[in-house]
Amino acid sequence: MSKKNILFVFGTRPEVIKLAPVILELKKYPNKYNTIICNTEQQKELSNQTLSYFNLKADINLDCMRDNQSLADVQSRIINSLEHEVFDKYNVDATIVQGDTMTVLCGALTSFYRRIPIFHVEAGLRSYDIFEPFPEEVMRQMTSRVTALNFAPTEKNKNALLKEGINENSIFVTGNTVIDALFCLSDETMQSAKRFYEDKNIKIDDKLVLITVHRRENHGERIDRILDAIEYLVKKHPDHRFILPVHPNPNVKGKVYSKLERYNNVSLLEPLDYPNLVYLMKNAKLILTDSGGIQEEAPSFGCPTFVMRYETERQEGIDAGVSVLVGADYDKIVKLSEEILLKDKSKTRLKTQNPYGCGNSAKKIEEIINSYFG
């Protein structure tokens, strides 16, 4: 086949983590692919920081975010920037997007308007509640309608697409590329992560609790209940270290600091780069999160994970027993966390295989893309 110009469009740290293995795989074949990397900078610092960890750099940075802009403002700005700064200037043969962000939908729509095929990494995840997660559930479903190649992590994801009438010939079960990314971590990188916490005088031992909370649907009263539950656990278990990388969103940051800053066994950190976050997951006794990616990564380390959401598009982890939905339910968060915290870490490890893949997803994806053009 002739050499193809493959455009990668992303804007957030999770997208970088999950697309980096695919970019690196395609870069192994310079005679087949010319990769064009576009960062909308939906999460400017986090996305560029994570790119550098994979020794990658964006060819195009769009700087699309503004303070206090609405979802409609973000969408119009990203689409307009993609139209004029990317598609007007580059001859694109296919666009690759990942997941369910505003960048994903905008990348897919702009490509569709130009009749450029869209390849969707992590296709077919569904919660079937358009407001949980909001607005990501709708963005993911809309992207599926215009996608030429759907790279579904699991059979459940494939079946969801089939039920929606997506052509079976366009759906491929590949596993999740986030597992590939974990395998990119060298021993040297993990030692560097260990030194990161030593330099901050943060003790990492068998009594570590990792917490992340940032999702839009948890803003308001929900985050108040979540933080009340965390505060109870912090006071009840002073021998445990609670580490919370604080999201910069002012709807989150102010409340987190107001509630937890006073406690000696709480470490409130700036957003972490990828290796340092993985180091915490690897060593945590318990994870409390509303993140999507952590639900997929934590099972690789056998760490119990309580998902502070009422719906999840990652049902495989729930079905396998590696994670539990606790929502923003104060009583449930406290009760289930206590069951873990009152035991030795060795008694809480999960032995179930990670349901999201084994680390060869990027290779499968490249082979499918090659076949598509061939």
C-alpha positions as CSV (number, residue, x, y, z in Angstrom):
1,M,0.0,0.0,0.0
2,S,1.0,3.6,-0.5
3,K,2.2,5.5,2.6
4,K,-0.7,6.7,4.7
5,N,-1.0,9.9,6.7
6,I,-2.6,8.9,10.0
7,L,-3.8,11.7,12.2
8,F,-4.0,11.2,16.0
9,V,-6.2,13.7,17.8
10,F,-6.3,13.8,21.6
11,G,-6.5,16.4,24.3
12,T,-6.4,14.8,27.8
13,R,-3.9,12.7,29.7
14,P,-5.9,9.4,29.5
15,E,-6.1,9.8,25.7
16,V,-2.3,10.2,25.5
17,I,-1.7,7.1,27.7
18,K,-4.0,5.0,25.6
19,L,-2.9,6.3,22.2
20,A,0.8,6.4,22.9
21,P,1.2,2.6,22.4
22,V,-0.6,2.8,19.0
23,I,1.5,5.8,17.9
24,L,4.7,4.0,18.8
25,E,3.5,0.9,17.1
26,L,2.8,2.7,13.8
27,K,6.1,4.5,14.0
28,K,7.8,1.2,13.7
29,Y,6.7,1.1,10.1
30,P,7.8,4.5,8.5
31,N,7.4,3.1,5.1
32,K,3.7,2.5,5.7
33,Y,2.6,5.4,7.9
34,N,3.3,9.0,8.5
35,T,1.9,9.8,11.9
36,I,0.6,13.3,12.6
37,I,0.1,14.1,16.3
38,C,-2.5,16.8,17.2
39,N,-3.1,17.9,20.8
40,T,-6.2,20.0,21.3
41,E,-4.7,20.6,24.8
42,Q,-8.0,20.0,26.5
43,Q,-5.8,19.2,29.5
44,K,-2.8,21.3,28.4
45,E,-0.2,20.6,31.1
46,L,-1.2,17.0,31.8
47,S,-1.3,15.9,28.2
48,N,2.0,17.4,27.2
49,Q,3.7,16.1,30.3
50,T,2.5,12.6,29.6
51,L,3.6,12.8,25.9
52,S,7.1,13.5,27.0
53,Y,7.1,10.4,29.2
54,F,6.6,8.3,26.0
55,N,9.2,10.4,24.2
56,L,6.6,11.8,22.0
57,K,5.8,15.4,21.0
58,A,2.7,16.9,19.3
59,D,3.1,18.2,15.7
60,I,0.2,20.5,16.3
61,N,-0.9,22.2,19.5
62,L,-4.3,23.9,19.4
63,D,-4.6,25.5,22.8
64,C,-8.4,25.3,22.8
65,M,-9.3,25.8,26.4
66,R,-10.4,29.1,28.0
67,D,-11.5,29.9,31.5
68,N,-15.2,29.2,32.4
69,Q,-16.2,28.2,28.9
70,S,-19.3,26.2,28.3
71,L,-19.4,22.8,26.6
72,A,-20.8,24.4,23.5
73,D,-17.9,26.9,23.5
74,V,-15.3,24.1,23.9
75,Q,-16.9,22.1,21.1
76,S,-17.1,25.0,18.6
77,R,-13.5,26.1,19.3
78,I,-12.1,22.6,18.9
79,I,-14.0,21.9,15.7
80,N,-13.0,25.3,14.2
81,S,-9.4,24.8,15.1
82,L,-9.3,21.3,13.7
83,E,-10.9,22.5,10.5
84,H,-8.5,25.3,9.8
85,E,-5.3,24.4,11.6
86,V,-5.3,20.7,10.8
87,F,-7.5,19.5,7.9
88,D,-6.9,22.6,5.8
89,K,-3.2,22.1,6.0
90,Y,-2.7,18.3,6.1
91,N,-3.7,15.6,3.7
92,V,-5.2,13.0,6.1
93,D,-6.0,9.5,5.1
94,A,-7.5,8.4,8.5
95,T,-8.1,9.9,11.9
96,I,-7.6,8.0,15.2
97,V,-9.3,9.0,18.3
98,Q,-9.6,7.3,21.7
99,G,-12.4,7.2,24.3
100,D,-15.2,9.7,25.0
101,T,-13.9,13.3,25.4
102,M,-15.0,16.4,23.7
103,T,-11.9,16.1,21.6
104,V,-12.9,12.6,20.4
105,L,-16.3,13.8,19.2
106,C,-14.9,16.9,17.5
107,G,-12.2,14.9,15.8
108,A,-14.7,12.4,14.6
109,L,-17.2,15.0,13.3
110,T,-14.6,17.1,11.5
111,S,-13.2,14.0,9.8
112,F,-16.7,12.8,8.9
113,Y,-17.5,16.1,7.3
114,R,-14.5,15.6,5.0
115,R,-15.3,11.9,4.4
116,I,-12.1,10.8,6.1
117,P,-12.3,7.4,7.8
118,I,-12.3,7.4,11.6
119,F,-10.7,4.7,13.7
120,H,-12.0,4.6,17.3
121,V,-9.8,3.1,20.0
122,E,-11.7,1.9,23.0
123,A,-15.0,1.7,21.2
124,G,-18.3,0.3,22.5
125,L,-18.1,1.2,26.2
126,R,-21.6,2.0,27.4
127,S,-23.3,3.0,30.7
128,Y,-26.7,3.5,28.9
129,D,-27.4,6.6,31.0
130,I,-26.8,9.8,29.0
131,F,-26.1,11.7,32.2
132,E,-23.7,9.2,33.8
133,P,-21.0,9.9,32.8
134,F,-21.9,13.4,31.5
135,P,-21.3,14.3,28.7
136,E,-19.0,11.5,27.8
137,E,-21.6,8.8,27.3
138,V,-23.3,10.7,24.5
139,M,-20.0,11.6,22.9
140,R,-18.9,8.0,22.8
141,Q,-22.3,6.9,21.3
142,M,-22.2,9.6,18.7
143,T,-18.7,8.8,17.6
144,S,-19.7,5.2,17.0
145,R,-22.1,6.3,14.3
146,V,-19.4,7.6,12.0
147,T,-16.5,5.2,12.8
148,A,-14.9,3.0,10.1
149,L,-12.9,0.8,12.5
150,N,-14.1,0.2,16.0
151,F,-11.4,-1.2,18.3
152,A,-13.4,-2.7,21.1
153,P,-11.5,-3.7,24.3
154,T,-13.8,-6.6,25.2
155,E,-16.6,-8.8,23.9
156,K,-19.1,-6.9,26.0
157,N,-18.1,-3.7,24.1
158,K,-18.4,-5.5,20.8
159,N,-21.9,-6.8,21.7
160,A,-23.0,-3.3,22.7
161,L,-22.0,-2.0,19.2
162,L,-23.8,-4.9,17.5
163,K,-27.0,-4.1,19.4
164,E,-26.8,-0.6,18.1
165,G,-26.6,-1.8,14.5
166,I,-22.9,-1.2,13.9
167,N,-21.6,-3.3,11.1
168,E,-19.9,-6.4,12.5
169,N,-17.2,-6.2,9.9
170,S,-16.1,-2.9,11.4
171,I,-15.7,-4.2,15.0
172,F,-12.5,-5.8,16.3
173,V,-11.9,-7.0,19.9
174,T,-8.3,-5.8,20.7
175,G,-8.1,-5.5,24.5
176,N,-7.4,-2.1,26.0
177,T,-4.2,-0.2,25.1
178,V,-3.9,1.1,28.7
179,I,-2.4,-2.3,29.6
180,D,0.1,-1.9,26.8
181,A,1.1,1.5,28.4
182,L,1.7,-0.2,31.7
183,F,4.2,-2.5,30.1
184,C,6.1,0.5,28.8
185,L,7.2,1.3,32.4
186,S,10.8,0.4,32.9
187,D,12.4,-0.5,36.3
188,E,14.4,2.7,36.0
189,T,11.2,4.7,35.6
190,M,9.6,3.1,38.7
191,Q,12.7,3.8,40.7
192,S,12.4,7.4,39.7
193,A,8.8,7.4,40.8
194,K,9.9,6.0,44.2
195,R,12.4,8.8,44.6
196,F,9.7,11.3,43.7
197,Y,7.8,10.4,46.9
198,E,11.0,10.1,49.0
199,D,11.9,13.6,48.1
200,K,8.5,14.8,49.3
201,N,8.9,12.8,52.6
202,I,5.8,10.8,51.7
203,K,6.0,7.3,53.1
204,I,4.8,4.6,50.7
205,D,3.9,1.4,52.5
206,D,1.2,-1.2,52.9
207,K,-1.2,1.4,54.4
208,L,-1.6,3.6,51.4
209,V,-5.0,4.8,50.1
210,L,-5.1,6.5,46.7
211,I,-8.1,8.8,45.9
212,T,-9.0,10.6,42.7
213,V,-12.2,12.6,42.3
214,H,-12.9,15.0,39.5
215,R,-15.8,14.0,37.2
216,R,-18.3,16.6,36.2
217,E,-21.3,14.6,37.5
218,N,-19.7,14.5,40.9
219,H,-19.5,18.3,41.3
220,G,-21.9,20.0,43.8
221,E,-23.5,18.0,46.6
222,R,-22.0,14.7,45.5
223,I,-18.4,15.8,46.1
224,D,-19.5,17.1,49.5
225,R,-20.7,13.6,50.5
226,I,-17.6,11.9,49.0
227,L,-15.3,14.3,50.9
228,D,-17.3,13.8,54.1
229,A,-16.8,10.0,53.8
230,I,-13.1,10.4,53.1
231,E,-12.7,12.8,56.1
232,Y,-14.3,10.1,58.3
233,L,-11.8,7.5,57.1
234,V,-8.9,9.8,57.5
235,K,-9.8,10.5,61.1
236,K,-10.7,6.9,61.9
237,H,-7.4,5.5,60.4
238,P,-4.6,7.9,61.4
239,D,-2.1,5.1,60.7
240,H,-3.0,5.1,57.0
241,R,-1.7,7.6,54.4
242,F,-4.3,9.1,52.1
243,I,-2.9,10.5,48.9
244,L,-5.1,12.6,46.7
245,P,-3.8,14.2,43.5
246,V,-6.0,17.3,43.3
247,H,-7.7,18.1,40.0
248,P,-7.2,21.8,39.0
249,N,-10.9,22.4,38.3
250,P,-12.0,25.1,40.9
251,N,-15.2,23.1,41.5
252,V,-13.0,20.4,42.9
253,K,-9.8,22.0,44.2
254,G,-11.3,24.4,46.7
255,K,-13.6,21.9,48.4
256,V,-10.8,19.3,48.6
257,Y,-8.4,21.6,50.3
258,S,-11.0,23.1,52.6
259,K,-12.0,19.6,53.8
260,L,-8.7,17.7,54.0
261,E,-5.8,20.0,54.1
262,R,-5.6,20.1,57.9
263,Y,-4.9,16.4,58.4
264,N,-1.4,15.1,58.9
265,N,-2.1,11.7,57.2
266,V,-3.4,13.3,54.0
267,S,-1.1,14.3,51.1
268,L,-2.8,16.7,48.6
269,L,-0.6,16.7,45.5
270,E,-0.6,18.5,42.2
271,P,-1.8,16.3,39.3
272,L,0.7,13.5,38.9
273,D,2.6,12.4,35.8
274,Y,1.8,8.9,34.6
275,P,4.6,6.9,36.1
276,N,4.1,8.5,39.6
277,L,0.4,7.7,39.5
278,V,1.1,4.1,38.4
279,Y,3.6,3.8,41.3
280,L,0.8,4.7,43.7
281,M,-1.7,2.2,42.1
282,K,1.0,-0.5,42.3
283,N,1.5,0.1,46.0
284,A,-2.0,1.1,47.2
285,K,-4.0,-0.9,49.7
286,L,-7.2,0.6,48.4
287,I,-8.2,2.9,45.6
288,L,-11.2,5.3,45.7
289,T,-11.8,6.8,42.3
290,D,-14.3,8.2,39.8
291,S,-11.7,7.9,37.0
292,G,-12.3,5.6,34.0
293,G,-8.7,4.6,33.3
294,I,-7.9,3.7,36.9
295,Q,-10.7,1.1,36.8
296,E,-8.8,-0.6,33.9
297,E,-5.3,-0.3,35.3
298,A,-5.8,-1.2,39.0
299,P,-6.7,-4.9,38.4
300,S,-3.2,-5.4,37.0
301,F,-1.9,-4.8,40.5
302,G,-4.6,-6.7,42.4
303,C,-5.8,-3.5,44.2
304,P,-9.4,-3.3,45.4
305,T,-11.1,-0.4,43.7
306,F,-14.2,1.4,44.8
307,V,-15.7,3.4,41.9
308,M,-17.4,6.6,43.1
309,R,-20.0,6.7,40.3
310,Y,-23.5,5.4,40.0
311,E,-23.0,4.0,36.5
312,T,-19.9,2.8,34.7
313,E,-19.2,2.0,31.1
314,R,-16.5,-0.4,32.3
315,Q,-18.8,-3.1,33.6
316,E,-16.3,-5.9,33.0
317,G,-14.4,-4.9,36.2
318,I,-17.6,-5.0,38.2
319,D,-18.6,-8.4,36.8
320,A,-15.1,-9.8,37.5
321,G,-15.2,-8.5,41.1
322,V,-12.1,-6.3,40.7
323,S,-14.1,-3.1,41.3
324,V,-17.3,-2.1,43.1
325,L,-19.7,0.8,42.4
326,V,-20.2,2.9,45.5
327,G,-21.5,6.1,43.9
328,A,-21.4,9.2,46.2
329,D,-23.0,7.1,48.9
330,Y,-21.4,8.1,52.3
331,D,-22.5,4.9,54.1
332,K,-21.3,2.6,51.3
333,I,-18.0,4.3,50.9
334,V,-17.3,4.2,54.6
335,K,-18.5,0.6,55.2
336,L,-16.7,-1.0,52.3
337,S,-13.5,1.0,52.8
338,E,-13.5,-0.1,56.5
339,E,-13.6,-3.7,55.4
340,I,-10.3,-3.2,53.5
341,L,-8.6,-0.8,55.9
342,L,-9.1,-3.0,59.0
343,K,-7.2,-5.9,57.3
344,D,-3.6,-6.4,56.4
345,K,-2.9,-5.5,52.8
346,S,-1.8,-9.1,52.1
347,K,-5.3,-10.3,52.9
348,T,-7.0,-7.9,50.5
349,R,-5.2,-8.6,47.2
350,L,-7.3,-9.6,44.3
351,K,-6.2,-12.7,42.3
352,T,-8.5,-12.2,39.3
353,Q,-6.9,-11.6,35.9
354,N,-7.3,-8.2,34.4
355,P,-10.4,-8.3,32.2
356,Y,-9.2,-5.5,30.0
357,G,-6.3,-7.1,28.2
358,C,-2.8,-8.5,28.3
359,G,-0.6,-5.8,26.6
360,N,-0.7,-6.7,22.9
361,S,-3.5,-4.4,21.8
362,A,-1.5,-1.9,19.8
363,K,0.0,-4.6,17.7
364,K,-3.4,-6.0,16.9
365,I,-4.6,-2.5,16.0
366,E,-1.7,-1.9,13.6
367,E,-2.4,-5.2,11.9
368,I,-6.1,-4.3,11.4
369,I,-5.2,-0.8,10.1
370,N,-2.7,-2.4,7.7
371,S,-5.4,-4.8,6.4
372,Y,-7.9,-2.0,6.1
373,F,-5.7,0.0,3.7
374,G,-4.2,-3.1,2.1
